[in-house]
Amino acid sequence: MMQTLQLGPLVLSVPLLLGAAAFALASFVGNRLGKAEAVQVERHLFRMLVAGLLAARAAFVLQFHEAYLKSPLGILDIRDGGWHAAVGVGGALAYAAVVLARRATLRKALAGAMAAGAGAWIAGGGGLVLPVGSPG
């Protein structure tokens, strides 16, 4: 399966679109669940995203530190695609764990938003790795 979607001259990464869709679903679910408790979870979801991205980039830079020592400004050049996904997920979950431990009023809405976003991301990701066509 192609990992890009081409719309005229615009080429979009399918995994990036999947992540954006999962984040949008998580925001939607979090806002819906948060209305009942009068809490805002979107700010915390965005902070989880930032924490995950920073952790993922930092892990990649540390993994290839010799290359970045030669050109330190390359650390800021995210176009190189350098991310460590597992560490990024861990960073986002670590932020969420701190928020969930400190703010009991956010637990239901934030946990529901995380479950919806993760479910969409996993389901969509499964569609990216499954073979296309019939066997045989």
N, CA, C and O atoms as a GROMACS GRO file, in nm:
protein
  544
    1MET      N    1   0.084  -0.118   0.000
    1MET     CA    2   0.000   0.000   0.000
    1MET      C    3   0.089   0.124   0.000
    1MET      O    4   0.193   0.128   0.065
    2MET      N    5   0.046   0.224  -0.073
    2MET     CA    6   0.123   0.348  -0.079
    2MET      C    7   0.115   0.421   0.055
    2MET      O    8   0.010   0.422   0.120
    3GLN      N    9   0.224   0.481   0.097
    3GLN     CA   10   0.229   0.553   0.223
    3GLN      C   11   0.206   0.703   0.204
    3GLN      O   12   0.223   0.782   0.297
    4THR      N   13   0.167   0.742   0.083
    4THR     CA   14   0.138   0.883   0.056
    4THR      C   15   0.006   0.895  -0.018
    4THR      O   16  -0.041   0.802  -0.084
    5LEU      N   17  -0.053   1.012  -0.005
    5LEU     CA   18  -0.176   1.044  -0.075
    5LEU      C   19  -0.147   1.167  -0.158
    5LEU      O   20  -0.106   1.270  -0.106
    6GLN      N   21  -0.167   1.156  -0.290
    6GLN     CA   22  -0.137   1.268  -0.378
    6GLN      C   23  -0.265   1.334  -0.423
    6GLN      O   24  -0.354   1.270  -0.480
    7LEU      N   25  -0.275   1.463  -0.396
    7LEU     CA   26  -0.388   1.545  -0.439
    7LEU      C   27  -0.332   1.657  -0.526
    7LEU      O   28  -0.295   1.763  -0.477
    8GLY      N   29  -0.325   1.631  -0.655
    8GLY     CA   30  -0.263   1.728  -0.746
    8GLY      C   31  -0.116   1.741  -0.712
    8GLY      O   32  -0.045   1.641  -0.705
    9PRO      N   33  -0.069   1.862  -0.691
    9PRO     CA   34   0.073   1.880  -0.657
    9PRO      C   35   0.104   1.854  -0.510
    9PRO      O   36   0.220   1.852  -0.471
   10LEU      N   37   0.001   1.833  -0.429
   10LEU     CA   38   0.018   1.813  -0.285
   10LEU      C   39   0.034   1.664  -0.254
   10LEU      O   40  -0.051   1.583  -0.291
   11VAL      N   41   0.143   1.628  -0.187
   11VAL     CA   42   0.168   1.490  -0.146
   11VAL      C   43   0.167   1.486   0.006
   11VAL      O   44   0.246   1.553   0.072
   12LEU      N   45   0.076   1.406   0.061
   12LEU     CA   46   0.059   1.396   0.206
   12LEU      C   47   0.095   1.257   0.254
   12LEU      O   48   0.065   1.157   0.188
   13SER      N   49   0.159   1.250   0.369
   13SER     CA   50   0.195   1.123   0.430
   13SER      C   51   0.071   1.060   0.493
   13SER      O   52   0.003   1.123   0.574
   14VAL      N   53   0.041   0.937   0.458
   14VAL     CA   54  -0.076   0.868   0.513
   14VAL      C   55  -0.061   0.846   0.664
   14VAL      O   56  -0.158   0.869   0.736
   15PRO      N   57   0.056   0.803   0.714
   15PRO     CA   58   0.068   0.791   0.860
   15PRO      C   59   0.048   0.924   0.933
   15PRO      O   60  -0.008   0.927   1.042
   16LEU      N   61   0.094   1.034   0.874
   16LEU     CA   62   0.073   1.164   0.936
   16LEU      C   63  -0.074   1.202   0.935
   16LEU      O   64  -0.126   1.255   1.034
   17LEU      N   65  -0.143   1.176   0.825
   17LEU     CA   66  -0.287   1.201   0.818
   17LEU      C   67  -0.363   1.115   0.919
   17LEU      O   68  -0.459   1.161   0.981
   18LEU      N   69  -0.319   0.991   0.935
   18LEU     CA   70  -0.380   0.902   1.032
   18LEU      C   71  -0.362   0.956   1.174
   18LEU      O   72  -0.455   0.953   1.254
   19GLY      N   73  -0.242   1.004   1.204
   19GLY     CA   74  -0.217   1.063   1.336
   19GLY      C   75  -0.303   1.186   1.360
   19GLY      O   76  -0.355   1.205   1.470
   20ALA      N   77  -0.316   1.270   1.259
   20ALA     CA   78  -0.400   1.390   1.271
   20ALA      C   79  -0.546   1.353   1.292
   20ALA      O   80  -0.616   1.416   1.372
   21ALA      N   81  -0.593   1.251   1.221
   21ALA     CA   82  -0.732   1.207   1.237
   21ALA      C   83  -0.754   1.148   1.377
   21ALA      O   84  -0.857   1.173   1.438
   22ALA      N   85  -0.658   1.072   1.426
   22ALA     CA   86  -0.669   1.015   1.560
   22ALA      C   87  -0.671   1.126   1.665
   22ALA      O   88  -0.747   1.119   1.761
   23PHE      N   89  -0.587   1.228   1.646
   23PHE     CA   90  -0.586   1.342   1.739
   23PHE      C   91  -0.718   1.417   1.734
   23PHE      O   92  -0.771   1.457   1.838
   24ALA      N   93  -0.772   1.437   1.615
   24ALA     CA   94  -0.900   1.506   1.601
   24ALA      C   95  -1.012   1.427   1.669
   24ALA      O   96  -1.097   1.485   1.736
   25LEU      N   97  -1.012   1.296   1.652
   25LEU     CA   98  -1.113   1.213   1.718
   25LEU      C   99  -1.098   1.219   1.870
   25LEU      O  100  -1.196   1.229   1.943
   26ALA      N  101  -0.973   1.213   1.918
   26ALA     CA  102  -0.949   1.222   2.062
   26ALA      C  103  -0.999   1.356   2.116
   26ALA      O  104  -1.058   1.360   2.224
   27SER      N  105  -0.976   1.464   2.043
   27SER     CA  106  -1.024   1.596   2.086
   27SER      C  107  -1.176   1.600   2.091
   27SER      O  108  -1.235   1.651   2.186
   28PHE      N  109  -1.239   1.545   1.988
   28PHE     CA  110  -1.385   1.542   1.982
   28PHE      C  111  -1.442   1.464   2.100
   28PHE      O  112  -1.531   1.512   2.171
   29VAL      N  113  -1.391   1.343   2.121
   29VAL     CA  114  -1.441   1.259   2.231
   29VAL      C  115  -1.413   1.325   2.366
   29VAL      O  116  -1.499   1.326   2.454
   30GLY      N  117  -1.293   1.380   2.382
   30GLY     CA  118  -1.259   1.445   2.508
   30GLY      C  119  -1.350   1.563   2.538
   30GLY      O  120  -1.391   1.583   2.652
   31ASN      N  121  -1.380   1.642   2.436
   31ASN     CA  122  -1.470   1.756   2.456
   31ASN      C  123  -1.611   1.711   2.491
   31ASN      O  124  -1.676   1.770   2.577
   32ARG      N  125  -1.658   1.606   2.424
   32ARG     CA  126  -1.792   1.554   2.454
   32ARG      C  127  -1.800   1.500   2.596
   32ARG      O  128  -1.896   1.528   2.669
   33LEU      N  129  -1.699   1.422   2.636
   33LEU     CA  130  -1.700   1.366   2.772
   33LEU      C  131  -1.673   1.475   2.876
   33LEU      O  132  -1.723   1.467   2.988
   34GLY      N  133  -1.595   1.575   2.840
   34GLY     CA  134  -1.562   1.682   2.933
   34GLY      C  135  -1.679   1.774   2.962
   34GLY      O  136  -1.683   1.837   3.068
   35LYS      N  137  -1.774   1.783   2.870
   35LYS     CA  138  -1.890   1.870   2.892
   35LYS      C  139  -1.969   1.826   3.015
   35LYS      O  140  -2.018   1.910   3.090
   36ALA      N  141  -1.981   1.697   3.036
   36ALA     CA  142  -2.058   1.645   3.149
   36ALA      C  143  -1.994   1.685   3.282
   36ALA      O  144  -2.064   1.707   3.380
   37GLU      N  145  -1.862   1.693   3.284
   37GLU     CA  146  -1.791   1.727   3.407
   37GLU      C  147  -1.744   1.871   3.408
   37GLU      O  148  -1.680   1.915   3.504
   38ALA      N  149  -1.774   1.945   3.303
   38ALA     CA  150  -1.732   2.085   3.289
   38ALA      C  151  -1.580   2.098   3.297
   38ALA      O  152  -1.528   2.184   3.369
   39VAL      N  153  -1.509   2.013   3.223
   39VAL     CA  154  -1.362   2.020   3.219
   39VAL      C  155  -1.317   2.031   3.073
   39VAL      O  156  -1.386   1.985   2.982
   40GLN      N  157  -1.203   2.092   3.054
   40GLN     CA  158  -1.143   2.106   2.922
   40GLN      C  159  -1.025   2.010   2.911
   40GLN      O  160  -0.930   2.020   2.989
   41VAL      N  161  -1.029   1.919   2.816
   41VAL     CA  162  -0.919   1.823   2.800
   41VAL      C  163  -0.832   1.852   2.677
   41VAL      O  164  -0.723   1.797   2.664
   42GLU      N  165  -0.880   1.938   2.589
   42GLU     CA  166  -0.807   1.962   2.464
   42GLU      C  167  -0.666   2.016   2.491
   42GLU      O  168  -0.571   1.978   2.422
   43ARG      N  169  -0.654   2.102   2.589
   43ARG     CA  170  -0.522   2.157   2.623
   43ARG      C  171  -0.427   2.046   2.667
   43ARG      O  172  -0.309   2.048   2.632
   44HIS      N  173  -0.478   1.952   2.743
   44HIS     CA  174  -0.394   1.841   2.790
   44HIS      C  175  -0.361   1.744   2.676
   44HIS      O  176  -0.252   1.688   2.673
   45LEU      N  177  -0.453   1.725   2.585
   45LEU     CA  178  -0.424   1.641   2.468
   45LEU      C  179  -0.314   1.704   2.383
   45LEU      O  180  -0.226   1.634   2.333
   46PHE      N  181  -0.320   1.836   2.366
   46PHE     CA  182  -0.216   1.904   2.290
   46PHE      C  183  -0.082   1.894   2.361
   46PHE      O  184   0.021   1.872   2.296
   47ARG      N  185  -0.082   1.908   2.491
   47ARG     CA  186   0.043   1.895   2.568
   47ARG      C  187   0.098   1.753   2.560
   47ARG      O  188   0.219   1.732   2.555
   48MET      N  189   0.009   1.655   2.559
   48MET     CA  190   0.054   1.516   2.540
   48MET      C  191   0.122   1.501   2.405
   48MET      O  192   0.226   1.436   2.394
   49LEU      N  193   0.063   1.559   2.302
   49LEU     CA  194   0.120   1.554   2.168
   49LEU      C  195   0.259   1.617   2.166
   49LEU      O  196   0.353   1.559   2.111
   50VAL      N  197   0.272   1.734   2.224
   50VAL     CA  198   0.401   1.803   2.227
   50VAL      C  199   0.503   1.722   2.306
   50VAL      O  200   0.618   1.707   2.263
   51ALA      N  201   0.463   1.669   2.423
   51ALA     CA  202   0.555   1.589   2.504
   51ALA      C  203   0.601   1.466   2.426
   51ALA      O  204   0.719   1.430   2.430
   52GLY      N  205   0.510   1.403   2.356
   52GLY     CA  206   0.546   1.286   2.276
   52GLY      C  207   0.640   1.320   2.162
   52GLY      O  208   0.737   1.248   2.138
   53LEU      N  209   0.612   1.429   2.092
   53LEU     CA  210   0.699   1.470   1.980
   53LEU      C  211   0.839   1.508   2.029
   53LEU      O  212   0.938   1.470   1.967
   54LEU      N  213   0.847   1.581   2.139
   54LEU     CA  214   0.978   1.619   2.194
   54LEU      C  215   1.057   1.496   2.239
   54LEU      O  216   1.177   1.487   2.214
   55ALA      N  217   0.989   1.404   2.305
   55ALA     CA  218   1.057   1.283   2.351
   55ALA      C  219   1.104   1.199   2.232
   55ALA      O  220   1.216   1.146   2.233
   56ALA      N  221   1.020   1.187   2.131
   56ALA     CA  222   1.055   1.107   2.013
   56ALA      C  223   1.174   1.168   1.939
   56ALA      O  224   1.264   1.095   1.895
   57ARG      N  225   1.176   1.299   1.926
   57ARG     CA  226   1.287   1.364   1.856
   57ARG      C  227   1.415   1.356   1.939
   57ARG      O  228   1.522   1.328   1.885
   58ALA      N  229   1.404   1.379   2.069
   58ALA     CA  230   1.522   1.372   2.156
   58ALA      C  231   1.584   1.232   2.154
   58ALA      O  232   1.707   1.219   2.152
   59ALA      N  233   1.502   1.130   2.156
   59ALA     CA  234   1.554   0.992   2.153
   59ALA      C  235   1.627   0.964   2.022
   59ALA      O  236   1.731   0.900   2.022
   60PHE      N  237   1.571   1.013   1.913
   60PHE     CA  238   1.636   0.993   1.782
   60PHE      C  239   1.769   1.066   1.776
   60PHE      O  240   1.869   1.011   1.729
   61VAL      N  241   1.770   1.190   1.823
   61VAL     CA  242   1.894   1.268   1.822
   61VAL      C  243   2.000   1.201   1.908
   61VAL      O  244   2.116   1.195   1.870
   62LEU      N  245   1.960   1.151   2.025
   62LEU     CA  246   2.056   1.081   2.111
   62LEU      C  247   2.108   0.953   2.046
   62LEU      O  248   2.224   0.917   2.060
   63GLN      N  249   2.019   0.884   1.975
   63GLN     CA  250   2.059   0.760   1.909
   63GLN      C  251   2.164   0.788   1.801
   63GLN      O  252   2.255   0.707   1.782
   64PHE      N  253   2.153   0.897   1.732
   64PHE     CA  254   2.246   0.932   1.624
   64PHE      C  255   2.324   1.059   1.659
   64PHE      O  256   2.344   1.147   1.576
   65HIS      N  257   2.368   1.066   1.784
   65HIS     CA  258   2.432   1.187   1.834
   65HIS      C  259   2.560   1.223   1.758
   65HIS      O  260   2.594   1.341   1.747
   66GLU      N  261   2.632   1.124   1.708
   66GLU     CA  262   2.756   1.154   1.637
   66GLU      C  263   2.731   1.238   1.511
   66GLU      O  264   2.806   1.330   1.480
   67ALA      N  265   2.626   1.205   1.439
   67ALA     CA  266   2.593   1.282   1.318
   67ALA      C  267   2.550   1.423   1.355
   67ALA      O  268   2.583   1.518   1.284
   68TYR      N  269   2.479   1.438   1.465
   68TYR     CA  270   2.431   1.571   1.505
   68TYR      C  271   2.541   1.654   1.571
   68TYR      O  272   2.529   1.776   1.575
   69LEU      N  273   2.646   1.591   1.623
   69LEU     CA  274   2.759   1.668   1.676
   69LEU      C  275   2.832   1.742   1.565
   69LEU      O  276   2.885   1.851   1.586
   70LYS      N  277   2.834   1.683   1.447
   70LYS     CA  278   2.898   1.747   1.332
   70LYS      C  279   2.819   1.867   1.283
   70LYS      O  280   2.876   1.964   1.233
   71SER      N  281   2.688   1.860   1.296
   71SER     CA  282   2.600   1.968   1.251
   71SER      C  283   2.488   1.987   1.353
   71SER      O  284   2.378   1.936   1.333
   72PRO      N  285   2.515   2.060   1.462
   72PRO     CA  286   2.416   2.073   1.570
   72PRO      C  287   2.282   2.134   1.528
   72PRO      O  288   2.179   2.101   1.586
   73LEU      N  289   2.282   2.222   1.429
   73LEU     CA  290   2.156   2.281   1.385
   73LEU      C  291   2.066   2.178   1.317
   73LEU      O  292   1.946   2.201   1.301
   74GLY      N  293   2.123   2.066   1.277
   74GLY     CA  294   2.045   1.958   1.219
   74GLY      C  295   1.943   1.900   1.315
   74GLY      O  296   1.847   1.836   1.274
   75ILE      N  297   1.965   1.922   1.444
   75ILE     CA  298   1.870   1.875   1.545
   75ILE      C  299   1.733   1.939   1.522
   75ILE      O  300   1.630   1.875   1.544
   76LEU      N  301   1.732   2.062   1.477
   76LEU     CA  302   1.607   2.135   1.456
   76LEU      C  303   1.541   2.103   1.322
   76LEU      O  304   1.424   2.137   1.301
   77ASP      N  305   1.614   2.038   1.233
   77ASP     CA  306   1.561   2.007   1.100
   77ASP      C  307   1.479   1.879   1.106
   77ASP      O  308   1.532   1.770   1.086
   78ILE      N  309   1.351   1.893   1.133
   78ILE     CA  310   1.266   1.775   1.150
   78ILE      C  311   1.229   1.710   1.017
   78ILE      O  312   1.164   1.606   1.015
   79ARG      N  313   1.270   1.771   0.908
   79ARG     CA  314   1.239   1.714   0.776
   79ARG      C  315   1.315   1.585   0.752
   79ARG      O  316   1.283   1.512   0.658
   80ASP      N  317   1.416   1.555   0.835
   80ASP     CA  318   1.493   1.432   0.815
   80ASP      C  319   1.415   1.308   0.858
   80ASP      O  320   1.461   1.196   0.839
   81GLY      N  321   1.297   1.328   0.915
   81GLY     CA  322   1.212   1.214   0.952
   81GLY      C  323   1.260   1.141   1.075
   81GLY      O  324   1.222   1.026   1.097
   82GLY      N  325   1.343   1.204   1.155
   82GLY     CA  326   1.402   1.139   1.270
   82GLY      C  327   1.316   1.144   1.395
   82GLY      O  328   1.314   1.243   1.467
   83TRP      N  329   1.244   1.035   1.419
   83TRP     CA  330   1.158   1.023   1.536
   83TRP      C  331   1.170   0.882   1.589
   83TRP      O  332   1.188   0.788   1.511
   84HIS      N  333   1.161   0.865   1.717
   84HIS     CA  334   1.160   0.732   1.778
   84HIS      C  335   1.019   0.712   1.835
   84HIS      O  336   0.988   0.762   1.943
   85ALA      N  337   0.936   0.640   1.761
   85ALA     CA  338   0.792   0.633   1.793
   85ALA      C  339   0.763   0.577   1.932
   85ALA      O  340   0.679   0.632   2.004
   86ALA      N  341   0.831   0.471   1.971
   86ALA     CA  342   0.803   0.410   2.101
   86ALA      C  343   0.832   0.506   2.216
   86ALA      O  344   0.756   0.514   2.312
   87VAL      N  345   0.941   0.579   2.206
   87VAL     CA  346   0.975   0.677   2.310
   87VAL      C  347   0.874   0.792   2.308
   87VAL      O  348   0.838   0.844   2.414
   88GLY      N  349   0.828   0.831   2.190
   88GLY     CA  350   0.727   0.935   2.180
   88GLY      C  351   0.597   0.896   2.248
   88GLY      O  352   0.537   0.976   2.320
   89VAL      N  353   0.553   0.774   2.225
   89VAL     CA  354   0.431   0.726   2.291
   89VAL      C  355   0.453   0.722   2.442
   89VAL      O  356   0.364   0.758   2.519
   90GLY      N  357   0.571   0.679   2.482
   90GLY     CA  358   0.602   0.676   2.625
   90GLY      C  359   0.601   0.815   2.687
   90GLY      O  360   0.552   0.833   2.798
   91GLY      N  361   0.654   0.913   2.616
   91GLY     CA  362   0.653   1.051   2.667
   91GLY      C  363   0.512   1.106   2.681
   91GLY      O  364   0.480   1.172   2.780
   92ALA      N  365   0.428   1.078   2.583
   92ALA     CA  366   0.289   1.123   2.590
   92ALA      C  367   0.215   1.054   2.704
   92ALA      O  368   0.138   1.118   2.776
   93LEU      N  369   0.239   0.925   2.721
   93LEU     CA  370   0.173   0.853   2.830
   93LEU      C  371   0.223   0.897   2.966
   93LEU      O  372   0.146   0.899   3.063
   94ALA      N  373   0.351   0.932   2.976
   94ALA     CA  374   0.406   0.982   3.103
   94ALA      C  375   0.338   1.113   3.142
   94ALA      O  376   0.302   1.133   3.258
   95TYR      N  377   0.322   1.203   3.044
   95TYR     CA  378   0.251   1.328   3.072
   95TYR      C  379   0.108   1.298   3.116
   95TYR      O  380   0.060   1.356   3.214
   96ALA      N  381   0.040   1.209   3.045
   96ALA     CA  382  -0.098   1.175   3.079
   96ALA      C  383  -0.107   1.115   3.219
   96ALA      O  384  -0.201   1.145   3.292
   97ALA      N  385  -0.010   1.032   3.256
   97ALA     CA  386  -0.012   0.970   3.389
   97ALA      C  387  -0.004   1.076   3.498
   97ALA      O  388  -0.073   1.067   3.600
   98VAL      N  389   0.081   1.175   3.478
   98VAL     CA  390   0.094   1.284   3.577
   98VAL      C  391  -0.037   1.361   3.587
   98VAL      O  392  -0.084   1.389   3.698
   99VAL      N  393  -0.096   1.395   3.474
   99VAL     CA  394  -0.223   1.470   3.475
   99VAL      C  395  -0.333   1.388   3.540
   99VAL      O  396  -0.408   1.439   3.624
  100LEU      N  397  -0.344   1.261   3.503
  100LEU     CA  398  -0.450   1.176   3.558
  100LEU      C  399  -0.432   1.155   3.708
  100LEU      O  400  -0.532   1.144   3.780
  101ALA      N  401  -0.308   1.151   3.756
  101ALA     CA  402  -0.284   1.133   3.899
  101ALA      C  403  -0.318   1.259   3.977
  101ALA      O  404  -0.362   1.251   4.092
  102ARG      N  405  -0.297   1.375   3.917
  102ARG     CA  406  -0.317   1.502   3.988
  102ARG      C  407  -0.457   1.559   3.975
  102ARG      O  408  -0.502   1.631   4.065
  103ARG      N  409  -0.528   1.529   3.869
  103ARG     CA  410  -0.657   1.593   3.843
  103ARG      C  411  -0.765   1.487   3.825
  103ARG      O  412  -0.789   1.440   3.714
  104ALA      N  413  -0.828   1.451   3.932
  104ALA     CA  414  -0.932   1.347   3.929
  104ALA      C  415  -1.049   1.385   3.839
  104ALA      O  416  -1.112   1.298   3.780
  105THR      N  417  -1.079   1.513   3.829
  105THR     CA  418  -1.193   1.556   3.748
  105THR      C  419  -1.171   1.532   3.599
  105THR      O  420  -1.267   1.524   3.522
  106LEU      N  421  -1.046   1.519   3.557
  106LEU     CA  422  -1.014   1.497   3.415
  106LEU      C  423  -1.010   1.349   3.376
  106LEU      O  424  -1.007   1.317   3.258
  107ARG      N  425  -1.010   1.261   3.473
  107ARG     CA  426  -0.983   1.120   3.445
  107ARG      C  427  -1.075   1.060   3.340
  107ARG      O  428  -1.028   0.998   3.245
  108LYS      N  429  -1.204   1.075   3.357
  108LYS     CA  430  -1.298   1.012   3.264
  108LYS      C  431  -1.283   1.068   3.123
  108LYS      O  432  -1.273   0.993   3.026
  109ALA      N  433  -1.282   1.200   3.111
  109ALA     CA  434  -1.276   1.263   2.979
  109ALA      C  435  -1.141   1.238   2.911
  109ALA      O  436  -1.137   1.206   2.792
  110LEU      N  437  -1.032   1.252   2.985
  110LEU     CA  438  -0.900   1.233   2.924
  110LEU      C  439  -0.875   1.086   2.890
  110LEU      O  440  -0.820   1.055   2.784
  111ALA      N  441  -0.915   0.997   2.977
  111ALA     CA  442  -0.898   0.853   2.948
  111ALA      C  443  -0.983   0.812   2.828
  111ALA      O  444  -0.937   0.735   2.744
  112GLY      N  445  -1.104   0.863   2.819
  112GLY     CA  446  -1.189   0.832   2.705
  112GLY      C  447  -1.132   0.887   2.575
  112GLY      O  448  -1.134   0.820   2.472
  113ALA      N  449  -1.080   1.009   2.582
  113ALA     CA  450  -1.018   1.070   2.464
  113ALA      C  451  -0.896   0.990   2.420
  113ALA      O  452  -0.876   0.965   2.302
  114MET      N  453  -0.814   0.950   2.516
  114MET     CA  454  -0.694   0.871   2.484
  114MET      C  455  -0.733   0.737   2.423
  114MET      O  456  -0.669   0.691   2.328
  115ALA      N  457  -0.836   0.674   2.476
  115ALA     CA  458  -0.879   0.544   2.424
  115ALA      C  459  -0.931   0.558   2.281
  115ALA      O  460  -0.901   0.475   2.196
  116ALA      N  461  -1.008   0.663   2.255
  116ALA     CA  462  -1.061   0.684   2.120
  116ALA      C  463  -0.949   0.713   2.022
  116ALA      O  464  -0.947   0.655   1.913
  117GLY      N  465  -0.857   0.800   2.058
  117GLY     CA  466  -0.745   0.833   1.971
  117GLY      C  467  -0.655   0.713   1.945
  117GLY      O  468  -0.614   0.688   1.831
  118ALA      N  469  -0.624   0.640   2.051
  118ALA     CA  470  -0.538   0.521   2.036
  118ALA      C  471  -0.607   0.414   1.952
  118ALA      O  472  -0.543   0.350   1.869
  119GLY      N  473  -0.737   0.396   1.973
  119GLY     CA  474  -0.811   0.298   1.893
  119GLY      C  475  -0.811   0.332   1.746
  119GLY      O  476  -0.792   0.245   1.661
  120ALA      N  477  -0.832   0.459   1.715
  120ALA     CA  478  -0.830   0.502   1.575
  120ALA      C  479  -0.692   0.486   1.515
  120ALA      O  480  -0.678   0.443   1.400
  121TRP      N  481  -0.589   0.521   1.591
  121TRP     CA  482  -0.451   0.511   1.542
  121TRP      C  483  -0.413   0.365   1.517
  121TRP      O  484  -0.352   0.334   1.415
  122ILE      N  485  -0.449   0.277   1.610
  122ILE     CA  486  -0.416   0.135   1.595
  122ILE      C  487  -0.496   0.073   1.480
  122ILE      O  488  -0.440  -0.002   1.399
  123ALA      N  489  -0.626   0.103   1.474
  123ALA     CA  490  -0.708   0.047   1.366
  123ALA      C  491  -0.661   0.096   1.230
  123ALA      O  492  -0.651   0.017   1.135
  124GLY      N  493  -0.631   0.223   1.219
  124GLY     CA  494  -0.582   0.277   1.092
  124GLY      C  495  -0.445   0.225   1.057
  124GLY      O  496  -0.417   0.198   0.940
  125GLY      N  497  -0.359   0.211   1.156
  125GLY     CA  498  -0.225   0.156   1.134
  125GLY      C  499  -0.231   0.012   1.087
  125GLY      O  500  -0.149  -0.031   1.006
  126GLY      N  501  -0.327  -0.063   1.138
  126GLY     CA  502  -0.344  -0.200   1.094
  126GLY      C  503  -0.380  -0.206   0.947
  126GLY      O  504  -0.337  -0.296   0.874
  127GLY      N  505  -0.458  -0.110   0.904
  127GLY     CA  506  -0.494  -0.104   0.762
  127GLY      C  507  -0.375  -0.070   0.673
  127GLY      O  508  -0.374  -0.105   0.555
  128LEU      N  509  -0.274  -0.003   0.731
  128LEU     CA  510  -0.156   0.031   0.652
  128LEU      C  511  -0.062  -0.087   0.632
  128LEU      O  512   0.014  -0.092   0.534
  129VAL      N  513  -0.066  -0.183   0.725
  129VAL     CA  514   0.029  -0.295   0.714
  129VAL      C  515  -0.032  -0.423   0.660
  129VAL      O  516   0.040  -0.517   0.625
  130LEU      N  517  -0.166  -0.428   0.651
  130LEU     CA  518  -0.229  -0.548   0.598
  130LEU      C  519  -0.206  -0.557   0.447
  130LEU      O  520  -0.207  -0.455   0.379
  131PRO      N  521  -0.186  -0.676   0.397
  131PRO     CA  522  -0.167  -0.690   0.252
  131PRO      C  523  -0.294  -0.656   0.177
  131PRO      O  524  -0.405  -0.681   0.225
  132VAL      N  525  -0.277  -0.600   0.059
  132VAL     CA  526  -0.390  -0.563  -0.025
  132VAL      C  527  -0.412  -0.672  -0.128
  132VAL      O  528  -0.316  -0.726  -0.184
  133GLY      N  529  -0.537  -0.706  -0.154
  133GLY     CA  530  -0.568  -0.807  -0.254
  133GLY      C  531  -0.601  -0.940  -0.190
  133GLY      O  532  -0.596  -0.956  -0.068
  134SER      N  533  -0.634  -1.035  -0.273
  134SER     CA  534  -0.672  -1.167  -0.223
  134SER      C  535  -0.551  -1.261  -0.227
  134SER      O  536  -0.462  -1.246  -0.310
  135PRO      N  537  -0.550  -1.358  -0.135
  135PRO     CA  538  -0.438  -1.453  -0.136
  135PRO      C  539  -0.447  -1.548  -0.255
  135PRO      O  540  -0.555  -1.576  -0.308
  136GLY      N  541  -0.334  -1.594  -0.293
  136GLY     CA  542  -0.333  -1.700  -0.388
  136GLY      C  543  -0.311  -1.668  -0.527
  136GLY      O  544  -0.310  -1.757  -0.611
   0.00000   0.00000   0.00000
